[in-house]
Amino acid sequence: MHKVNKPRTVALATLGVMVSSLLGGALVTPASANAKTWKKVTIGAGVVTGYGLLAGKGRVATLGAIATAGSYLKYRHDKKKEQRRAAWRRRHLRHHRRHHHVVHH
């Protein structure tokens, strides 16, 4: 039996969680997950990809790259959605202020 390397175990566990949440996340995405969350997942998956490449672990690097790409796409999608909502809010507030101004005597 070989000795278990703690950083390797942590990296593999992190990768497992990211890949399963990414693949399962298409159907069940937490309501609180926003662009900021997906950015963090993308960075974490990128770190795992780098670990796999540096350690010569092809399978880890491949799964990390898939998780990186998927979470980056989700990040971009959510970022655009947040920007559209913010633009709508700005337009709505501007319209509301212009047409519903109350004059106090």
DSSP file (Angstrom, degrees, kcal/mol; ACC not computed):
  #  RESIDUE AA STRUCTURE BP1 BP2  ACC     N-H-->O    O-->H-N    N-H-->O    O-->H-N    TCO  KAPPA ALPHA  PHI   PSI    X-CA   Y-CA   Z-CA
    1    1 A M              0   0    0      0, 0.0     2,-0.2     0, 0.0     0, 0.0   0.000 360.0 360.0 360.0 138.6    0.0    0.0    0.0
    2    2 A H        -     0   0    0      1,-0.1     2,-0.2     0, 0.0     0, 0.0  -0.592 360.0 -96.9 -97.3 157.8    1.4    3.4   -0.9
    3    3 A K        -     0   0    0     -2,-0.2     2,-0.5     1,-0.1    -1,-0.1  -0.475  37.1-123.6 -71.6 136.4    1.4    6.6    1.3
    4    4 A V        -     0   0    0     -2,-0.2     2,-0.6     4,-0.0    -1,-0.1  -0.710  17.6-139.8 -85.9 126.8   -1.4    9.0    0.7
    5    5 A N     >  -     0   0    0     -2,-0.5     4,-2.4     1,-0.2     5,-0.2  -0.776   6.4-148.8 -87.9 119.1   -0.2   12.5   -0.2
    6    6 A K  H  > S+     0   0    0     -2,-0.6     4,-2.7     1,-0.2     5,-0.2   0.912  95.0  48.8 -60.2 -48.0   -2.4   15.1    1.6
    7    7 A P  H  > S+     0   0    0      0, 0.0     4,-2.6     0, 0.0    -1,-0.2   0.891 113.1  49.8 -59.5 -36.2   -2.2   17.9   -1.1
    8    8 A R  H  > S+     0   0    0      2,-0.2     4,-2.7     1,-0.2    -2,-0.2   0.919 110.7  48.7 -66.4 -42.6   -3.1   15.3   -3.7
    9    9 A T  H  X S+     0   0    0     -4,-2.4     4,-2.6     2,-0.2     5,-0.2   0.919 112.8  47.6 -63.4 -43.9   -6.0   14.0   -1.7
   10   10 A V  H  X S+     0   0    0     -4,-2.7     4,-2.8     2,-0.2     5,-0.2   0.923 113.0  49.0 -63.3 -44.1   -7.3   17.6   -1.2
   11   11 A A  H  X S+     0   0    0     -4,-2.6     4,-2.6    -5,-0.2    -2,-0.2   0.917 113.4  46.0 -62.7 -43.6   -6.9   18.4   -4.9
   12   12 A L  H  X S+     0   0    0     -4,-2.7     4,-2.5     2,-0.2    -1,-0.2   0.892 113.3  49.2 -68.0 -38.6   -8.7   15.3   -6.0
   13   13 A A  H  X S+     0   0    0     -4,-2.6     4,-2.3    -5,-0.2    -2,-0.2   0.924 112.5  48.2 -65.4 -42.9  -11.5   15.8   -3.5
   14   14 A T  H  X S+     0   0    0     -4,-2.8     4,-2.6     1,-0.2    -2,-0.2   0.929 112.0  49.4 -61.5 -45.1  -11.8   19.4   -4.7
   15   15 A L  H  X S+     0   0    0     -4,-2.6     4,-3.1     1,-0.2     5,-0.3   0.917 109.5  52.1 -60.5 -43.9  -11.9   18.3   -8.3
   16   16 A G  H  X S+     0   0    0     -4,-2.5     4,-2.4     1,-0.2     5,-0.2   0.914 111.2  46.2 -59.9 -44.0  -14.5   15.7   -7.5
   17   17 A V  H  X S+     0   0    0     -4,-2.3     4,-2.5     2,-0.2     5,-0.2   0.924 114.8  47.7 -64.3 -44.3  -16.8   18.2   -5.9
   18   18 A M  H  X S+     0   0    0     -4,-2.6     4,-2.5     2,-0.2    -2,-0.2   0.932 114.0  45.4 -64.9 -45.7  -16.3   20.8   -8.7
   19   19 A V  H  X S+     0   0    0     -4,-3.1     4,-3.0     2,-0.2     5,-0.3   0.926 115.2  47.0 -65.8 -43.3  -16.9   18.3  -11.5
   20   20 A S  H  X S+     0   0    0     -4,-2.4     4,-2.6    -5,-0.3     5,-0.3   0.899 115.2  45.8 -66.7 -37.9  -20.0   16.7   -9.8
   21   21 A S  H  X S+     0   0    0     -4,-2.5     4,-1.5    -5,-0.2    -1,-0.2   0.868 114.7  49.1 -71.4 -33.0  -21.4   20.2   -9.1
   22   22 A L  H  X S+     0   0    0     -4,-2.5     4,-0.6    -5,-0.2    -2,-0.2   0.951 117.9  38.0 -68.9 -48.9  -20.7   21.3  -12.6
   23   23 A L  H >< S+     0   0    0     -4,-3.0     3,-0.5     1,-0.2     4,-0.2   0.905 126.3  37.7 -71.0 -40.9  -22.2   18.3  -14.3
   24   24 A G  H >X S+     0   0    0     -4,-2.6     4,-2.2    -5,-0.3     3,-1.3   0.723 103.5  74.3 -78.8 -21.9  -25.1   18.0  -11.9
   25   25 A G  H 3< S+     0   0    0     -4,-1.5    -1,-0.2    -5,-0.3    -2,-0.2   0.692  79.2  72.3 -66.6 -19.5  -25.4   21.8  -11.6
   26   26 A A  T << S+     0   0    0     -4,-0.6    -1,-0.3    -3,-0.5     3,-0.2   0.851 113.1  27.2 -63.1 -32.1  -27.0   22.0  -15.0
   27   27 A L  T <4 S+     0   0    0     -3,-1.3     2,-0.5    -4,-0.2    -2,-0.2   0.812 134.3  30.4 -96.9 -37.1  -30.1   20.5  -13.5
   28   28 A V     <  +     0   0    0     -4,-2.2    -1,-0.2    -7,-0.2    -2,-0.1  -0.794  69.7 168.5-129.3  88.9  -29.8   21.6   -9.9
   29   29 A T        -     0   0    0     -2,-0.5    -7,-0.0    -3,-0.2    -4,-0.0  -0.875  41.0-111.6-100.5 129.0  -28.0   25.0   -9.5
   30   30 A P    >   -     0   0    0      0, 0.0     3,-1.4     0, 0.0    -1,-0.0  -0.295  19.8-129.9 -57.6 141.2  -28.2   26.6   -6.1
   31   31 A A  T 3  S+     0   0    0      1,-0.3    -2,-0.0    -3,-0.0    -3,-0.0   0.798 107.3  57.0 -63.2 -28.0  -30.3   29.8   -6.2
   32   32 A S  T 3  S+     0   0    0      2,-0.1     2,-0.4     5,-0.0    -1,-0.3   0.593  78.7 109.8 -81.5  -9.9  -27.5   31.7   -4.5
   33   33 A A    <   +     0   0    0     -3,-1.4     2,-0.2     4,-0.1    -4,-0.0  -0.533  45.2 161.7 -70.2 121.0  -24.9   30.8   -7.2
   34   34 A N     >  -     0   0    0     -2,-0.4     4,-2.4    48,-0.0     5,-0.2  -0.610  57.2 -77.1-127.1-171.6  -24.1   34.0   -9.1
   35   35 A A  H  > S+     0   0    0     43,-0.2     4,-2.1     1,-0.2     5,-0.2   0.871 128.8  55.2 -59.1 -37.8  -21.3   35.2  -11.3
   36   36 A K  H  > S+     0   0    0      2,-0.2     4,-1.8     1,-0.2    -1,-0.2   0.912 108.7  47.6 -62.8 -42.4  -19.0   35.8   -8.3
   37   37 A T  H  > S+     0   0    0      1,-0.2     4,-2.1     2,-0.2    -2,-0.2   0.929 112.0  49.0 -63.1 -46.5  -19.5   32.2   -7.2
   38   38 A W  H  X S+     0   0    0     -4,-2.4     4,-2.4     1,-0.2    37,-0.2   0.827 106.7  56.9 -66.0 -30.6  -18.8   30.8  -10.7
   39   39 A K  H  X S+     0   0    0     -4,-2.1     4,-2.3    -5,-0.2    -1,-0.2   0.923 108.2  47.5 -63.8 -43.1  -15.7   32.9  -11.0
   40   40 A K  H  X S+     0   0    0     -4,-1.8     4,-2.5     2,-0.2    -2,-0.2   0.899 111.6  49.9 -64.3 -40.9  -14.3   31.3   -7.8
   41   41 A V  H  X S+     0   0    0     -4,-2.1     4,-2.7     2,-0.2     5,-0.2   0.900 109.6  52.4 -63.7 -40.4  -15.2   27.9   -9.1
   42   42 A T  H  X S+     0   0    0     -4,-2.4     4,-2.2    29,-0.2    -2,-0.2   0.924 110.8  46.7 -61.2 -45.5  -13.4   28.7  -12.4
   43   43 A I  H  X S+     0   0    0     -4,-2.3     4,-2.0     2,-0.2    -2,-0.2   0.929 113.1  49.1 -63.5 -44.9  -10.3   29.7  -10.6
   44   44 A G  H  X S+     0   0    0     -4,-2.5     4,-2.1     1,-0.2    -2,-0.2   0.908 111.4  48.7 -61.0 -42.8  -10.4   26.7   -8.3
   45   45 A A  H  X S+     0   0    0     -4,-2.7     4,-2.4     1,-0.2    23,-0.3   0.872 108.9  54.3 -66.0 -35.7  -10.8   24.4  -11.3
   46   46 A G  H  X S+     0   0    0     -4,-2.2     4,-2.6     2,-0.2    -1,-0.2   0.882 106.6  51.6 -63.6 -38.2   -7.9   26.1  -13.1
   47   47 A V  H  X S+     0   0    0     -4,-2.0     4,-2.5     2,-0.2    -2,-0.2   0.920 110.0  48.6 -63.6 -43.7   -5.7   25.4  -10.0
   48   48 A V  H  X S+     0   0    0     -4,-2.1     4,-2.6     2,-0.2    -2,-0.2   0.902 110.4  51.8 -63.1 -40.4   -6.7   21.7  -10.2
   49   49 A T  H  X S+     0   0    0     -4,-2.4     4,-2.3    15,-0.3    -2,-0.2   0.933 110.1  48.9 -60.4 -45.9   -5.9   21.7  -13.9
   50   50 A G  H  X S+     0   0    0     -4,-2.6     4,-2.9     1,-0.2     5,-0.2   0.901 110.0  51.5 -60.4 -41.8   -2.5   23.3  -13.2
   51   51 A Y  H  X S+     0   0    0     -4,-2.5     4,-2.7     1,-0.2     6,-0.3   0.937 109.7  49.8 -59.2 -46.8   -1.8   20.7  -10.5
   52   52 A G  H  <>S+     0   0    0     -4,-2.6     5,-2.7     1,-0.2     4,-0.5   0.892 113.3  46.0 -60.7 -40.3   -2.7   17.9  -12.9
   53   53 A L  H ><5S+     0   0    0     -4,-2.3     3,-0.6     3,-0.2    -2,-0.2   0.930 115.8  44.7 -68.1 -45.9   -0.4   19.3  -15.6
   54   54 A L  H 3<5S+     0   0    0     -4,-2.9    -2,-0.2     1,-0.2    -1,-0.2   0.851 116.4  45.9 -68.4 -34.3    2.5   19.9  -13.3
   55   55 A A  T 3<5S-     0   0    0     -4,-2.7    -1,-0.2    -5,-0.2    -2,-0.2   0.492 112.2-117.2 -87.3  -3.3    2.2   16.5  -11.5
   56   56 A G  T < 5 +     0   0    0     -3,-0.6     2,-1.0    -4,-0.5    -3,-0.2   0.798  65.6 145.1  72.9  27.2    1.8   14.6  -14.8
   57   57 A K     >< -     0   0    0     -5,-2.7     4,-2.5    -6,-0.3     5,-0.2  -0.787  25.0-178.0-101.2  90.9   -1.7   13.5  -13.9
   58   58 A G  H  > S+     0   0    0     -2,-1.0     4,-2.5     1,-0.2    -1,-0.2   0.865  79.3  50.4 -59.0 -41.7   -3.5   13.5  -17.3
   59   59 A R  H  > S+     0   0    0      2,-0.2     4,-2.6     1,-0.2     5,-0.2   0.912 112.3  46.9 -66.4 -42.5   -6.9   12.5  -16.0
   60   60 A V  H  > S+     0   0    0      2,-0.2     4,-2.6     1,-0.2    -2,-0.2   0.919 113.7  49.0 -64.0 -43.8   -6.9   15.2  -13.2
   61   61 A A  H  X S+     0   0    0     -4,-2.5     4,-2.4    -9,-0.2    -2,-0.2   0.903 112.4  48.4 -62.9 -41.6   -5.7   17.8  -15.8
   62   62 A T  H  X S+     0   0    0     -4,-2.5     4,-2.3     2,-0.2    -2,-0.2   0.941 114.1  44.1 -65.3 -48.4   -8.4   16.8  -18.2
   63   63 A L  H  X S+     0   0    0     -4,-2.6     4,-2.5     1,-0.2    -2,-0.2   0.889 114.0  51.7 -64.7 -37.8  -11.2   16.8  -15.7
   64   64 A G  H  X S+     0   0    0     -4,-2.6     4,-2.7    -5,-0.2   -15,-0.3   0.903 109.1  50.1 -62.9 -41.5   -9.9   20.1  -14.3
   65   65 A A  H  X S+     0   0    0     -4,-2.4     4,-2.7     2,-0.2    -2,-0.2   0.894 110.8  49.2 -65.0 -39.9   -9.9   21.6  -17.8
   66   66 A I  H  X S+     0   0    0     -4,-2.3     4,-2.6     2,-0.2     5,-0.2   0.931 113.3  46.6 -63.8 -45.1  -13.5   20.4  -18.4
   67   67 A A  H  X S+     0   0    0     -4,-2.5     4,-2.5     2,-0.2     5,-0.2   0.892 112.7  50.8 -64.4 -38.7  -14.6   21.9  -15.0
   68   68 A T  H  X S+     0   0    0     -4,-2.7     4,-2.2   -23,-0.3    -2,-0.2   0.946 113.0  44.8 -62.7 -49.0  -12.7   25.1  -15.8
   69   69 A A  H  X S+     0   0    0     -4,-2.7     4,-2.2     1,-0.2    -2,-0.2   0.929 115.7  46.7 -63.0 -46.2  -14.3   25.5  -19.2
   70   70 A G  H  X S+     0   0    0     -4,-2.6     4,-2.0     1,-0.2    -1,-0.2   0.916 114.4  45.4 -64.6 -44.1  -17.8   24.7  -18.0
   71   71 A S  H  X S+     0   0    0     -4,-2.5     4,-2.4    -5,-0.2   -29,-0.2   0.844 111.1  54.3 -71.3 -31.2  -17.7   27.0  -14.9
   72   72 A Y  H  X S+     0   0    0     -4,-2.2     4,-2.7    -5,-0.2    -2,-0.2   0.921 108.7  48.5 -65.7 -42.5  -16.2   29.8  -17.0
   73   73 A L  H  X S+     0   0    0     -4,-2.2     4,-2.3     2,-0.2    -2,-0.2   0.907 112.4  48.5 -62.7 -40.8  -19.1   29.5  -19.5
   74   74 A K  H  X S+     0   0    0     -4,-2.0     4,-2.6     2,-0.2    -2,-0.2   0.898 110.4  52.3 -65.1 -40.2  -21.6   29.6  -16.6
   75   75 A Y  H  X S+     0   0    0     -4,-2.4     4,-2.6   -37,-0.2    -2,-0.2   0.939 110.4  47.1 -59.4 -48.8  -19.7   32.6  -15.1
   76   76 A R  H  X S+     0   0    0     -4,-2.7     4,-2.3     2,-0.2     5,-0.2   0.915 112.6  49.6 -61.1 -43.5  -20.0   34.5  -18.4
   77   77 A H  H  X S+     0   0    0     -4,-2.3     4,-2.1     1,-0.2    -1,-0.2   0.939 114.2  44.0 -60.7 -48.7  -23.7   33.7  -18.8
   78   78 A D  H  X S+     0   0    0     -4,-2.6     4,-2.5     2,-0.2   -43,-0.2   0.864 111.4  54.6 -66.9 -35.8  -24.5   34.8  -15.2
   79   79 A K  H  X S+     0   0    0     -4,-2.6     4,-2.2     2,-0.2    -1,-0.2   0.923 110.0  46.4 -63.2 -44.8  -22.4   37.9  -15.6
   80   80 A K  H  X S+     0   0    0     -4,-2.3     4,-2.4     2,-0.2    -2,-0.2   0.900 111.9  51.4 -63.7 -40.5  -24.3   39.0  -18.7
   81   81 A K  H  X S+     0   0    0     -4,-2.1     4,-2.1     1,-0.2    -2,-0.2   0.910 110.4  48.4 -63.6 -42.0  -27.6   38.2  -17.0
   82   82 A E  H  X S+     0   0    0     -4,-2.5     4,-2.3     2,-0.2    -1,-0.2   0.886 111.0  50.8 -65.1 -38.7  -26.6   40.3  -14.0
   83   83 A Q  H  X S+     0   0    0     -4,-2.2     4,-2.4     2,-0.2    -2,-0.2   0.896 109.5  50.4 -65.9 -40.0  -25.6   43.2  -16.3
   84   84 A R  H  X S+     0   0    0     -4,-2.4     4,-2.3     2,-0.2    -2,-0.2   0.913 111.3  48.6 -63.6 -42.0  -28.9   43.0  -18.2
   85   85 A R  H  X S+     0   0    0     -4,-2.1     4,-2.5     2,-0.2    -2,-0.2   0.912 111.5  49.4 -63.9 -42.2  -30.8   43.2  -14.9
   86   86 A A  H  X S+     0   0    0     -4,-2.3     4,-2.4     2,-0.2    -2,-0.2   0.909 111.1  49.5 -64.2 -41.5  -28.7   46.1  -13.7
   87   87 A A  H  X S+     0   0    0     -4,-2.4     4,-2.4     2,-0.2    -1,-0.2   0.909 110.8  50.1 -63.8 -41.8  -29.3   48.0  -16.9
   88   88 A W  H  X S+     0   0    0     -4,-2.3     4,-2.9     1,-0.2    -2,-0.2   0.920 110.2  50.4 -61.6 -43.7  -33.1   47.3  -16.7
   89   89 A R  H  X S+     0   0    0     -4,-2.5     4,-2.8     2,-0.2     5,-0.2   0.916 110.3  49.5 -61.1 -43.6  -33.1   48.6  -13.1
   90   90 A R  H  X S+     0   0    0     -4,-2.4     4,-2.4     2,-0.2    -2,-0.2   0.930 113.8  45.5 -61.6 -45.1  -31.3   51.8  -14.1
   91   91 A R  H  X S+     0   0    0     -4,-2.4     4,-2.5     2,-0.2     5,-0.2   0.924 113.9  49.4 -62.8 -44.4  -33.7   52.4  -17.0
   92   92 A H  H  X S+     0   0    0     -4,-2.9     4,-2.7     1,-0.2    -2,-0.2   0.916 112.8  46.3 -62.8 -44.9  -36.7   51.7  -14.8
   93   93 A L  H  X S+     0   0    0     -4,-2.8     4,-2.8     2,-0.2     5,-0.2   0.909 112.0  51.1 -65.1 -41.7  -35.5   54.0  -12.0
   94   94 A R  H  X S+     0   0    0     -4,-2.4     4,-1.9    -5,-0.2    -2,-0.2   0.932 113.8  44.7 -60.7 -46.1  -34.7   56.8  -14.5
   95   95 A H  H  X S+     0   0    0     -4,-2.5     4,-2.4     2,-0.2     5,-0.2   0.919 113.4  50.6 -62.9 -45.0  -38.2   56.5  -16.0
   96   96 A H  H  X S+     0   0    0     -4,-2.7     4,-1.7     1,-0.2    -2,-0.2   0.913 111.0  47.8 -62.5 -43.7  -39.9   56.3  -12.6
   97   97 A R  H  < S+     0   0    0     -4,-2.8    -1,-0.2     1,-0.2    -2,-0.2   0.884 114.3  47.5 -64.1 -38.3  -38.1   59.4  -11.3
   98   98 A R  H  < S+     0   0    0     -4,-1.9     3,-0.3    -5,-0.2    -2,-0.2   0.873 122.4  30.9 -71.5 -38.2  -39.0   61.3  -14.5
   99   99 A H  H  < S+     0   0    0     -4,-2.4    -2,-0.2     1,-0.2    -1,-0.2   0.513 121.2  45.3-104.4  -6.0  -42.7   60.4  -14.6
  100  100 A H  S  < S+     0   0    0     -4,-1.7     2,-0.3    -5,-0.2    -1,-0.2  -0.041  71.3 146.5-127.8  32.7  -43.6   60.0  -11.0
  101  101 A H        -     0   0    0     -3,-0.3     2,-0.5    -4,-0.1    -4,-0.1  -0.561  35.7-150.2 -74.5 129.0  -42.1   63.0   -9.4
  102  102 A V        -     0   0    0     -2,-0.3     2,-0.6     2,-0.0    -2,-0.1  -0.882   4.3-145.0-104.2 127.8  -44.1   64.3   -6.5
  103  103 A V        -     0   0    0     -2,-0.5     2,-0.4     2,-0.0    -2,-0.0  -0.824  12.7-154.3 -93.4 123.8  -43.9   68.1   -5.8
  104  104 A H              0   0    0     -2,-0.6    -2,-0.0     1,-0.1     0, 0.0  -0.814 360.0 360.0 -98.0 137.2  -44.1   68.9   -2.0
  105  105 A H              0   0    0     -2,-0.4    -1,-0.1     0, 0.0    -2,-0.0   0.418 360.0 360.0 -95.8 360.0  -45.4   72.3   -1.0
